[in-house]
């Protein structure tokens, strides 16, 4: 019975990382595309756009880190 629980935890960790990384990947792609678009139209705003882009990517990446933590906890404690 213990092997079934470990197998389920590994499968759950894989699903958590798979689904938990799709959203941040799409979000970061959209943020980067909009930043490039804005820099192409208004090159004089490069410093403000770069700062805003890096902050937004940091916030988006935090959700991927949360799913990594969930996956690690599933593997360690089951």
C-alpha positions as CSV (number, residue, x, y, z in Angstrom):
1,X,0.0,0.0,0.0
2,X,2.9,2.3,0.7
3,X,4.2,2.0,-2.9
4,X,0.8,3.1,-4.3
5,X,0.9,6.3,-2.1
6,X,4.5,7.1,-3.3
7,X,3.5,6.5,-6.9
8,X,0.5,8.8,-6.5
9,X,2.7,11.4,-4.9
10,X,5.2,11.3,-7.8
11,X,2.4,11.5,-10.4
12,X,0.9,14.4,-8.4
13,X,4.2,16.2,-8.3
14,X,4.6,15.8,-12.0
15,X,1.2,17.1,-12.7
16,X,1.7,20.0,-10.2
17,X,4.9,21.1,-12.0
18,X,3.4,20.5,-15.5
19,X,0.3,22.6,-14.9
20,X,2.0,25.0,-12.6
21,X,4.6,26.0,-15.1
22,X,2.3,26.5,-18.1
23,X,0.7,29.7,-16.8
24,X,4.0,31.5,-15.9
25,X,5.6,30.5,-19.2
26,X,2.7,32.0,-21.1
27,X,2.6,35.1,-18.8
28,X,6.3,35.7,-19.2
29,X,6.0,35.4,-23.0
30,X,3.2,37.9,-23.1
31,X,5.1,40.3,-20.8
32,X,8.2,40.1,-23.0
33,X,6.3,40.6,-26.2
34,X,4.5,43.7,-24.9
35,X,7.7,45.1,-23.6
36,X,9.4,44.7,-27.0
37,X,6.3,46.2,-28.6
38,X,6.5,49.2,-26.3
39,X,10.2,49.6,-26.8
40,X,9.7,49.6,-30.5
41,X,7.1,52.3,-30.4
42,X,8.7,54.4,-27.6
43,X,12.4,53.8,-27.3
44,X,12.9,56.7,-24.9
45,X,11.0,54.8,-22.2
46,X,13.4,51.9,-22.1
47,X,14.4,52.3,-18.5
48,X,10.8,52.5,-17.2
49,X,9.7,49.6,-19.4
50,X,12.6,47.4,-18.4
51,X,12.0,48.0,-14.7
52,X,8.3,47.3,-15.0
53,X,8.9,44.2,-17.1
54,X,11.4,42.7,-14.6
55,X,9.0,43.3,-11.7
56,X,6.1,41.7,-13.5
57,X,8.2,38.7,-14.5
58,X,9.3,38.3,-10.9
59,X,5.6,38.2,-9.8
60,X,4.7,35.8,-12.5
61,X,7.6,33.5,-11.7
62,X,6.6,33.3,-8.1
63,X,3.6,31.1,-9.0
64,X,6.0,28.6,-10.7
65,X,8.1,28.6,-7.5
66,X,4.9,27.8,-5.5
67,X,4.1,24.8,-7.6
68,X,7.7,23.6,-7.3
69,X,7.4,23.8,-3.5
70,X,4.1,21.8,-3.6
71,X,5.8,19.2,-5.8
72,X,8.8,18.9,-3.5
73,X,6.5,18.6,-0.5
74,X,4.5,15.9,-2.2
75,X,7.7,13.9,-2.9
76,X,9.3,14.4,0.6
77,X,6.4,13.9,2.9
78,X,4.5,11.0,1.3
